[in-house]
Each structure stands twice: as C-alpha cells, then as structure tokens.
Amino acid sequence: MLMTFDEASKRINNGELLHIAGTEELIKKLPKGKWIGGSTEYFMAKEGGTVSDDRLFVTVFPYADFSIKSYGAEDISKVALDAFDNGFSIAIIPFDSAVHTTYAEKAPGFEDMFIKNVAGWIAGLNLGKAGQTPVAVNGQTGEAHADKAAVLHIGVPEGKAVTIGVINIFTQDEESPVIEFAEDGFSAVKCLINGEERVFADYIAENDIDTKLPLVGDYSGNGVNVSFKSVENGVVNLYAPVFTGIKYKMAKAVSNYAEEFNNHLADFRDAQSVFSCNCILNFLYGELEGKSIELFRGPITFGEIAYQLVNQTLVYVSVL
C-alpha cells in the first residue's frame, strides 16, 4: 500500500518485515529495520497506476523466518543457495549495474535456481528526471547500493506452498522469421534471420518492426520476453540479454495493449498474491496510469525477476 515517509518509518520502528519501493531520496532516509527497498517512482496502488516522489509503496510480510543479504556481481550466484527450502526470496537489483548484467546473463545456471523460489525486480528511476541513480537498500544495515542487490529471504510455515506466477500477454508470432544471435548480451549488431546473417537494426527498419512488441524466446515451449530499449547507430539495445542457442520470434501484435493486458488479468482473479511487480513498459504502453489492477499491487519496475530476468510481464508470489 502507498504510505507517507512517516507511516513507513513507523512500520519499520514497530519491527514489521517489509518490502519498500520509492524514490532514491526517500528510501535512503528510512530508519534501519527488517526491510529491503528499491528505487522507483511508479506504482500500482489501490487508486490505480500512480507516479509519486513523496510516497512509498510498502508490502508487509507476516512471516517470522527471514534473512536479509546484499550481493555483488561476484557472489549473486549464491542467491538461491541462501534461500529457505520452503519459502521465497525477493531480490531487488539496481538497473544498469554489474550485478544486473551478471544476474541477467547467468541466473539460469546458478546453483539451486528453479529449485528455490526467487522473484523480484530491477530498481529504476523516473524516466523524466535527470540526476537519479537506481539503488537497492539493505534495511538492516542501512546501506543503499548502486552496485549490489538487496535480497529478502523468507521462510513460510510448514504446510504452505509458494508459487511464482508470470502474466505475459505476448506469444510468438508464427508469421515471424526465426531470429538467432551469435553472442549473448544486452545489445546486438548482427543476427541470423531464418539462417541468413543480417544487421539487426537494418532488418527492424526495413520491415517497420514495432519495437513496443518484444522478442519472444522459445525456452522449451515457454515464451520469455526480451524488450527493446533503443536502436542507435546500428546497435539494437535491449532490456534483457539475448542468448545463443535460443530461437526468437517477434511477438504477435496486440490490437489494444491495455485491453489485452486486462483480459489476461481476468484469468488470475482467484490468485492470492503476497507480492507483485509490473513492468514499466506495461505501465506506459498499456496506459495504466490511473487504472486499477485489483489483485496485483506493487512497484512498477525496470525488469522483473521470476527466477531469471524477464521483461514486459507482471510477476507475483502466492502462498497458499
């Protein structure tokens, strides 16, 4: 729920276990306690999609077993190993940091990943304001990191089951050629289009590709989105890495982004989430400002974590 700085501080001082999202300035000033935080000014709140620099989104967790740790690029590989056997972890990673790159490119190979439940988000900033730095905060130590992840590991009571869900409105367009890449990374110059080497930026321009739609990779039948960030000087920049050995296609076009997103949400009306986050591109392209998503409230993010990094999705955690 959205709170003032004083309301959030009171919750911390009362000893509650919290996840907090807000501006870099506000979360750096919060008192120490049992919480982690990340920077964003975009939220899905009770009153709908909201942009605010004077309020914080606070998620309260009613669990006794927890640990809070910070991880750099050198030890983020331990994140699943440190997680509770029966529980979930919420990771907040600063955008465009070394740990962001390492997690995005290597998380699928981390030990115990996909065995433990790891969710979370990429901390960001207000797209219309200069001079901001994405940060993740370890509330126990009070340290705000631009180059480390803050992770809250939570254990849930015996008999409870944790599920990490992903709501993705996109599927591969079967009319799209197969797109493959010779190198892993957040940017690409060349690619293979149905086996023929091409300059990716030229292919996008020549075919009038709508870059509001993501690439969708085929991971053993599961679609994983990779969103376009920009096309500059012949380089295609992405919000998540592409990988060699994965067959991508462009996403199937949606006639009405906001309507399609809300139609997908209707399928999850019985979900009971204890945490959720939603992509900034869904917020922008789906025109979600002022529109309420009743079941899924939380930060609007610069990338979502459902074990690995994903884009243009809504990620949630349920405990039943």
N, C-alpha and C positions, 0 to 999 in steps of 0.2 A: 504493500500500500504506500501511497505517497505521504511523506511526512515532512515537517519542518526540521531544521537542524536541531532545534531544542528537543523536539519529540523523539528524534532518532537518538540523540545523546542520552536521553532519559532511559530509553530501552537498553542501551549499552550498559549504562551505570546500574541498571536493575539486574544485570547478569544474563540477559537473554542471548540465545545463539542466533546470529543474524547474518544475512547477506544484504549488502547495501550497494546501491548504484546511485551515482550523482556526479556533479562536476568535480574536476580535479581539486579545485579550491576547497569545496565543502568536505569531501571525504578525507582530505589531508588534515583537517582541523578536528575531526571527531575524536572523542576520548578512546583510550585503549580498552579492549574488551574481547569478548568472544564473537568476532566477526571478521569477514573479509569484504572487500569492496573493490569497485572498478569504476572508471570514468565513462560517463555518457550523459547527455542532456535529453535523451529521447527515452520515452517510457510508454508502455501500455498500461494504463491505470483504469480505475473504476469509471472515471469520466471519459475514457477513450484515449486514443493516441495523443500524447502530450509532449511538448518541448518545454523544459523548465531548467533554469540555472539557480533556483533558490529553494528547490525541494529535493528530497532524496526518496528513492524507492527502496523500501525495506521489506525483506522477506524474513519471517520468523519461523525457525525450525524447532519443533517441540521434542527434541531428542537430547539424551544425556551424554551419549558416547560420541566424542568428536576429537579431532586434532586439526591444527592449522599449521601449514608449512609453506615456505617460499621456495621456488625452484628457478634456477637459471637454465640457460641453454645446455650447460654441462651436466645437469642432473634431472632435467624434466622427464627423462626416460624412466625414472623411478616412481612416477606419479601413480600408476596403477598398483605397483608393488606395495605402496604405503596405504592403499585404500582398505577399508574394512571388508571382510569376506561377505558379510551381509549388510549392505549399506550402499551409499553412493558418494561421489566426490563432485564438488562444484569447483571448477578451475576458471580463474579469470586471468587472461593473458593480454599484455599491452600490445596494441596494434603496431605493426611495422618494427618489432623488436627482434633480436636474435632468437629469443625463446619462442616467439611467434613462428618464425621461419622453421626452426628445428621441430616444433610440435607439428606444424602443418605437413612437413615433408616426411617425418619419421614416425609419427604416433602409431600408425597401423602395425609397426613392428616392435613396439615397446612390450616388454615382458608383462604378462597378465592383462594386457589390453584386450577388450572384448570378453574377458572373464569377470573382471570387476566393472562396476558401473561408473563411468566417467562422463560427466556432462559439463556445460559451462559456456563461456562466451569470450569474445575478443573485445577488450575495452577500447573506447574510441574518444571522440570529441565532437564538438558542434561543427558541422561542415561549413557554417557561415562565419566562423570566428577564427582569427589568426592567433598565434602565440600559445596554443594549447599543447599539452603533452599527454598522450594516453598513459594511464597508470593503473596498477593493481596494488591494493593495500592489504597488508597483513595486520589486522586489527589488534592482535595480541602484542605485537612488537611496536606498532605504530608506524612501521616503515612503509613508505609509498615507493613503489618500484616502477621505473620505466623500462627495466630490462629483466624483470623476474615475474613469474606467475605467482599469484596467491591462490592457495587451494585449501578448501574446507572439506575434510574427510569426515563423513558422518556414518555412524553405525545405527541401524534400525533394530527394533526389538525382534526377538525370535518369533517366527510365525508370520512376519511381514515380508512381502515380496516387492522388490523395486523393479520398475520398468522405465527405460529411457525411450521416449517416443519422438518421432520426427514427422512433422507435417510439411509435405513438399507438393506444391501444385504442379510441378513440372515432370514431364516424361520425355523420352527421346522422340524426336520427330522421325518417323520411319522413312520419310522422303529425304532426309538429310544424308549427305555422304558420310562415310566413316572418317573421323579426324583423329590422327595419331601424332605423337610427339616423340622426338629422338632424345630429348633431355627432360628431366624433372625440373620444375621450378614455377615461380610466380609470374614469369614472363615468357614469351615465345616470339621468335622471329620467323622460323620456318616450321612447317608441319607437313604431314602427308594427308592429302585429300584423296580418298579411295586409292591409296598407294602411290599417288603422284606427288612429288615434292613441290610445295608452293610456299610463297611468302604469305604468312597468315593474314597480315594486315591488308595485303592486296586482295586476297580471297574475300575478306569481310567487305571491303569497299566495292569490289566488282559485283558481288551478289546482294548488296544492300542488306546485310545481315543486321537484324535488330539486336543490339548488344544489351538491351534490357532483359533479354532472354539469356539464360546461362547455357554453357556447355553441360551436357549430362553424360557422365561416365558410366559405363556398364561394369559394376562390381558384382559378378556372379549373379546377375539378374536384378540387383538393386541399383537404382539410379542415384548418383551422387553429383550434386551441382557444383560447377565452378563458374563464378560470376565474373563478368568483365569489369575492370576498373577503368581502363583508358586505352586508346590506341594513339601512340605518339611516335613520330619519326620512324615509322616502320616497325615498331615494337608493340606487341599486344600485352598489356599488363592486366593481371588477374588478381582477384581477392583470395584465391586459394591456389595451390600448385596443381599443375597437371603432371601426370606420371607416364613414364614409358610403359608399354605393355597394356595400357588401358584403351579401349575403343570408345571414343566420344562421338556424340552427335549433337547438333543443335537441339535445344528444347522445342517441343511443339508449341506453336503460338497459342496464346490465350486471347480470346476476343475482348474480355473485360477482366483485367487483372484483379481488381477489388472484388468483383462478383465471384470469380473463380476461387479466390482465397477464402472468402466467406462460405462458399459451398463446401470446400474441403473441411473447414472448421465444424460444419454441421455434423460431419461424420464422427466427431470426437465429443459430442455433447455430454456423454456419460463419463468422460475422463475426469480424474480427480488429481490434479497436479499440485505438488508441493513447491515446485519451482518451474519457471519457464522463461524463455527469452526469444526474441523475434528479430529477424534481420532488418537492418536499416533500409535495404533495397525493397523489402516488402512494405515497409513503412512509407517509403517515397513513391514507388511505382503503384502500390495498392491504395494510395491516398488514404492512409489510416489515421491521419491526424483528426482528432475529434470523434473517431468512430470506435466504439467499444467492442472488445473481444472478451466476452463474459468469463470464459473459463481460463484464459491464459493471460495473466498479468505479470509484468516484469520489465526488465530493461530491453531497449531496442539497441541492437549490437552490430559490431563490425565483423561478424563471423560468429558462428555457433559451433559448439562442441557437442557431438554425440559420438563419443569415443574418439573419432577423428574430426578434423575440421570440415565443416560443411558451410554452404552459402545459400542464401535466399530460401531459408527454411524457418520454421518455428520448432524449437526443441523444448521438450518438457520432461519432468521427472514425476512419476507417480509412485506412491507407496500404499499398498493395499494388503 
